[in-house]
């Protein structure tokens, strides 16, 4: 019988002893460690550089504006209002300019939505920013995922099998799994409107839409060039009119596991996007100045590690991948 989690998130008042008792959580800890080490190996081979970054910021990457894809988490820091970082993307863009090479990190991100079976309000994020465009970024993600799969097979096959996982999916990915790419317009046409949420000026893909696309076209599917108003302002424009974005979501497992995009090169493009998305530019003056001082074409991605582990172990509840459960609005000890 495979090892199963005891869903300690259902009773967080005394969860710590159950985590120590149940071998599922020891297995998760081992897989987490492997992903951290494999990520370091991948970027070290590419000449990338990690950065030690603060978790607080006054300049969030998903502000309250059109296309924001998460709710910010505001905190009072000794009387000063600030935010817990929803992503380190801005700092990684800064890092590319600082170091002259790719920048990456693995650390927590904070979101204002509550947890459910596919979403955590505090999750571990493997994020990176590279010098280059969207196509280079997507190829980088594909190579990174193949290396993760190969490394987990070599190091942790026993753990994966013990938790009910299927090694064949990792073997397919490691041996050259093909990644298909379609635009959002092509996806909407293929679905005939099913699984598409139309907001009038922009459209988004629902979780059901993600599932339908994977049923039709298979896993490891990039959906690119979304409506620009459906994504955060910082994504580069995909056409002269500014209707689409140079972005992509990678669908596999439970749905979107990786989000990626190219950034605006010039301050003028950022100002245009801020106006389009109705975002106050005051908190982003530094972002504009950075482009005036050091214009650079970069692209980045974020991989939700717990969502990736859901796929690795063929598991259906992301809350079982937190060693220490967390929920917004709850003070949980330890």
C-alpha positions as CSV (number, residue, x, y, z in Angstrom):
1,X,0.0,0.0,0.0
2,X,1.3,3.5,-0.9
3,X,2.1,5.9,1.9
4,X,-0.8,8.5,2.2
5,X,-0.8,11.9,3.9
6,X,-2.9,12.4,7.0
7,X,-4.3,15.8,5.9
8,X,-2.9,17.6,8.9
9,X,-4.2,20.9,7.4
10,X,-7.7,19.8,8.5
11,X,-6.7,20.0,12.2
12,X,-3.8,22.4,12.5
13,X,-4.0,22.7,16.3
14,X,-1.9,19.6,16.9
15,X,-0.5,18.8,13.5
16,X,3.3,18.8,14.2
17,X,3.3,15.4,15.9
18,X,1.3,13.8,13.1
19,X,3.8,15.2,10.6
20,X,6.6,13.5,12.5
21,X,4.7,10.2,12.7
22,X,3.5,10.0,9.0
23,X,6.2,8.9,6.5
24,X,4.4,10.9,3.7
25,X,5.9,14.2,5.1
26,X,9.4,12.7,5.4
27,X,9.1,11.8,1.7
28,X,7.9,15.3,0.8
29,X,10.8,16.8,2.7
30,X,13.2,14.6,0.7
31,X,11.7,15.7,-2.6
32,X,11.8,19.3,-1.6
33,X,15.5,19.0,-0.9
34,X,16.1,17.3,-4.2
35,X,14.3,20.0,-6.1
36,X,16.4,22.7,-4.4
37,X,19.7,20.9,-5.1
38,X,18.7,20.1,-8.7
39,X,17.7,23.8,-9.3
40,X,21.0,24.9,-8.0
41,X,22.8,22.5,-10.3
42,X,20.8,23.6,-13.3
43,X,21.5,27.3,-12.9
44,X,25.1,26.8,-11.8
45,X,25.8,25.0,-15.1
46,X,24.2,27.9,-17.0
47,X,26.3,30.5,-15.1
48,X,23.2,31.8,-13.3
49,X,23.4,33.6,-10.0
50,X,21.1,33.3,-7.0
51,X,20.2,36.3,-4.9
52,X,19.3,36.8,-1.2
53,X,16.1,38.9,-1.3
54,X,13.8,40.4,1.3
55,X,10.2,39.0,1.6
56,X,8.8,42.5,2.1
57,X,8.2,45.1,-0.6
58,X,6.4,48.3,-1.4
59,X,6.2,47.4,-5.1
60,X,4.2,44.3,-5.7
61,X,4.1,42.5,-9.1
62,X,0.4,42.0,-8.9
63,X,-1.1,45.4,-7.9
64,X,-4.8,46.0,-7.8
65,X,-5.3,46.7,-11.4
66,X,-6.5,45.1,-14.7
67,X,-4.8,41.8,-15.3
68,X,-3.6,41.3,-11.7
69,X,-3.7,37.5,-11.1
70,X,-3.5,37.4,-7.3
71,X,-4.5,39.4,-4.3
72,X,-1.6,41.2,-2.5
73,X,-0.9,40.5,1.2
74,X,-0.5,43.7,3.1
75,X,1.2,43.9,6.5
76,X,2.0,46.6,9.1
77,X,5.7,46.5,9.7
78,X,6.3,48.5,12.9
79,X,3.8,51.1,11.8
80,X,4.8,51.1,8.1
81,X,2.4,49.6,5.6
82,X,4.1,47.2,3.2
83,X,3.5,43.9,1.4
84,X,4.7,40.3,1.6
85,X,6.1,39.5,-1.8
86,X,3.8,37.7,-4.2
87,X,6.8,37.1,-6.5
88,X,10.4,38.1,-6.7
89,X,10.2,38.8,-10.4
90,X,11.0,42.6,-10.1
91,X,14.0,41.9,-7.9
92,X,15.2,39.2,-10.4
93,X,14.9,41.8,-13.2
94,X,17.1,44.0,-11.0
95,X,19.4,41.1,-10.5
96,X,20.0,40.5,-14.2
97,X,21.2,44.1,-14.5
98,X,23.2,43.9,-11.3
99,X,25.0,40.6,-12.1
100,X,25.0,40.7,-15.9
101,X,23.7,37.1,-16.0
102,X,20.6,35.0,-15.3
103,X,19.1,35.4,-11.8
104,X,17.1,32.9,-9.8
105,X,15.9,31.9,-6.4
106,X,13.7,29.4,-4.5
107,X,11.7,30.9,-1.7
108,X,8.2,31.5,-0.4
109,X,5.6,33.7,-2.2
110,X,2.5,35.0,-0.5
111,X,-1.0,35.4,-2.0
112,X,-4.2,36.9,-0.6
113,X,-6.5,34.1,-1.7
114,X,-7.3,31.3,0.7
115,X,-6.0,27.7,0.2
116,X,-7.9,25.0,-1.6
117,X,-7.0,21.7,-3.3
118,X,-4.9,23.4,-6.0
119,X,-3.9,26.7,-4.4
120,X,-1.7,27.7,-1.4
121,X,-1.6,31.2,0.1
122,X,2.0,30.5,1.0
123,X,3.9,28.4,-1.5
124,X,7.5,27.8,-2.6
125,X,8.4,29.5,-5.9
126,X,11.2,28.5,-8.2
127,X,11.6,31.8,-10.2
128,X,14.2,32.9,-12.7
129,X,14.9,35.8,-15.0
130,X,17.1,35.4,-18.1
131,X,18.6,37.9,-20.6
132,X,16.6,37.2,-23.7
133,X,13.1,36.9,-25.2
134,X,10.1,34.7,-24.7
135,X,11.1,31.8,-27.0
136,X,14.4,31.5,-25.1
137,X,12.6,31.5,-21.8
138,X,10.2,28.7,-22.8
139,X,13.1,26.6,-24.0
140,X,14.8,27.2,-20.7
141,X,11.8,26.1,-18.7
142,X,11.5,22.9,-20.8
143,X,15.2,22.1,-20.2
144,X,14.8,22.8,-16.5
145,X,11.8,20.6,-16.1
146,X,13.6,17.7,-18.0
147,X,16.5,18.1,-15.6
148,X,14.2,18.0,-12.6
149,X,12.6,14.8,-13.9
150,X,15.9,13.1,-14.6
151,X,17.3,14.1,-11.2
152,X,14.3,12.9,-9.3
153,X,14.3,9.5,-11.1
154,X,18.0,9.1,-10.2
155,X,17.7,10.2,-6.6
156,X,14.2,9.5,-5.4
157,X,12.5,6.7,-7.4
158,X,11.9,4.7,-4.2
159,X,10.2,7.7,-2.5
160,X,8.0,8.4,-5.6
161,X,6.9,4.8,-5.8
162,X,6.3,4.6,-2.1
163,X,3.9,7.5,-2.2
164,X,1.9,6.1,-5.2
165,X,3.7,8.0,-7.9
166,X,4.2,6.8,-11.5
167,X,7.7,6.8,-12.8
168,X,6.7,6.5,-16.4
169,X,5.5,10.2,-16.6
170,X,8.9,11.3,-15.2
171,X,10.7,9.0,-17.7
172,X,8.7,10.6,-20.6
173,X,9.6,14.1,-19.5
174,X,13.3,13.3,-18.8
175,X,13.7,11.5,-22.2
176,X,12.5,14.4,-24.3
177,X,8.8,15.1,-23.8
178,X,7.5,17.3,-26.5
179,X,6.1,20.7,-25.5
180,X,3.3,22.0,-27.7
181,X,2.6,25.7,-28.2
182,X,-0.7,27.4,-29.1
183,X,-1.8,31.0,-28.8
184,X,-4.7,32.0,-26.6
185,X,-6.7,32.9,-29.7
186,X,-6.2,29.4,-31.0
187,X,-7.1,27.8,-27.7
188,X,-10.4,29.9,-27.5
189,X,-11.3,28.8,-31.1
190,X,-10.5,25.1,-30.3
191,X,-12.7,25.2,-27.2
192,X,-15.5,27.0,-28.9
193,X,-16.0,29.3,-25.9
194,X,-16.1,26.5,-23.3
195,X,-13.8,27.1,-20.4
196,X,-13.2,30.7,-21.5
197,X,-14.2,33.5,-19.2
198,X,-15.0,36.7,-21.2
199,X,-14.7,39.9,-19.2
200,X,-15.6,42.1,-22.1
201,X,-12.2,43.7,-22.8
202,X,-10.2,40.6,-22.1
203,X,-10.6,36.8,-21.7
204,X,-9.1,34.3,-19.3
205,X,-8.9,30.5,-19.2
206,X,-10.7,28.7,-16.4
207,X,-9.5,25.6,-14.6
208,X,-12.1,23.7,-16.7
209,X,-10.7,25.2,-19.8
210,X,-7.2,24.1,-18.9
211,X,-8.5,20.6,-18.4
212,X,-10.3,20.5,-21.7
213,X,-7.2,21.7,-23.6
214,X,-5.1,19.0,-22.0
215,X,-7.7,16.4,-22.9
216,X,-7.6,17.6,-26.6
217,X,-3.9,18.3,-27.0
218,X,-2.1,16.5,-24.1
219,X,-0.1,17.7,-21.2
220,X,2.9,20.0,-21.4
221,X,1.0,22.5,-23.4
222,X,2.1,26.2,-23.6
223,X,-0.8,28.7,-24.1
224,X,0.9,31.9,-25.3
225,X,-0.1,35.5,-26.2
226,X,-2.9,36.1,-23.8
227,X,-5.0,39.2,-24.0
228,X,-2.8,41.9,-22.4
229,X,-5.6,43.1,-20.1
230,X,-5.8,39.5,-18.7
231,X,-2.2,39.6,-17.4
232,X,-0.2,41.9,-15.2
233,X,1.1,45.2,-16.7
234,X,4.8,44.1,-16.8
235,X,4.4,41.6,-19.6
236,X,5.7,42.9,-22.9
237,X,3.2,43.7,-25.7
238,X,2.8,40.9,-28.3
239,X,1.6,43.2,-31.1
240,X,1.9,46.9,-32.1
241,X,-1.7,47.6,-30.9
242,X,-1.0,46.2,-27.5
243,X,-3.9,43.7,-27.6
244,X,-1.8,40.6,-26.7
245,X,1.1,39.9,-24.3
246,X,4.4,38.0,-24.8
247,X,3.5,35.6,-22.0
248,X,2.7,31.9,-21.6
249,X,1.2,29.4,-19.2
250,X,2.4,25.8,-19.1
251,X,-0.4,23.3,-18.5
252,X,0.2,19.8,-17.1
253,X,-1.0,17.9,-14.1
254,X,-3.7,19.9,-12.4
255,X,-3.5,22.8,-14.9
256,X,-1.2,25.9,-14.9
257,X,2.1,25.0,-13.2
258,X,4.4,27.5,-14.8
259,X,3.8,31.1,-15.8
260,X,6.3,32.9,-18.0
261,X,6.7,36.1,-19.9
262,X,8.9,38.7,-21.6
263,X,9.2,42.1,-20.0
264,X,9.0,45.6,-21.4
265,X,12.4,46.9,-22.5
266,X,11.8,50.7,-22.2
267,X,10.3,52.9,-19.6
268,X,7.9,54.3,-22.3
269,X,6.5,50.8,-22.8
270,X,6.0,50.4,-19.1
271,X,4.2,53.7,-18.8
272,X,1.9,52.7,-21.7
273,X,1.1,49.4,-19.9
274,X,0.5,51.1,-16.5
275,X,-2.0,53.5,-18.1
276,X,-3.7,50.6,-20.0
277,X,-4.1,48.6,-16.8
278,X,-5.1,51.6,-14.7
279,X,-2.2,51.1,-12.2
280,X,-0.8,54.1,-10.3
281,X,2.8,54.6,-11.4
282,X,4.0,56.1,-8.1
283,X,5.1,52.7,-6.6
284,X,6.8,51.8,-9.9
285,X,9.0,54.9,-10.5
286,X,12.0,52.9,-9.6
287,X,11.0,50.3,-12.2
288,X,10.8,53.1,-14.8
289,X,14.2,54.6,-13.7
290,X,15.8,51.1,-13.9
291,X,14.9,50.9,-17.6
292,X,16.2,54.5,-18.3
293,X,19.4,53.6,-16.6
294,X,19.9,50.0,-17.9
295,X,17.5,49.0,-20.7
296,X,17.7,45.2,-21.1
297,X,15.5,42.6,-22.7
298,X,14.7,39.9,-20.1
299,X,12.1,37.2,-19.7
300,X,11.2,35.1,-16.6
301,X,9.2,32.3,-15.2
302,X,7.8,31.0,-12.0
303,X,7.2,27.3,-11.1
304,X,5.0,26.4,-8.2
305,X,7.0,23.7,-6.5
306,X,4.0,22.2,-4.7
307,X,2.0,22.0,-7.9
308,X,5.0,20.3,-9.6
309,X,5.1,17.8,-6.8
310,X,1.4,17.1,-7.2
311,X,2.2,16.0,-10.7
312,X,5.2,14.0,-9.6
313,X,3.2,12.0,-7.1
314,X,0.0,12.0,-9.1
315,X,-1.8,13.5,-6.1
316,X,-4.9,15.6,-6.0
317,X,-4.6,18.0,-3.0
318,X,-1.8,20.6,-2.8
319,X,-2.3,21.1,0.9
320,X,-0.7,17.8,1.5
321,X,2.7,19.2,0.4
322,X,3.0,21.7,3.2
323,X,5.2,20.4,6.0
324,X,3.9,23.3,8.1
325,X,0.3,24.2,7.0
326,X,-0.6,27.9,6.6
327,X,-3.9,29.7,6.0
328,X,-4.6,33.4,5.7
329,X,-6.4,34.8,8.8
330,X,-5.1,32.0,11.0
331,X,-2.3,32.1,13.5
332,X,-0.9,28.5,13.3
333,X,1.8,27.2,15.7
334,X,4.5,26.2,15.0
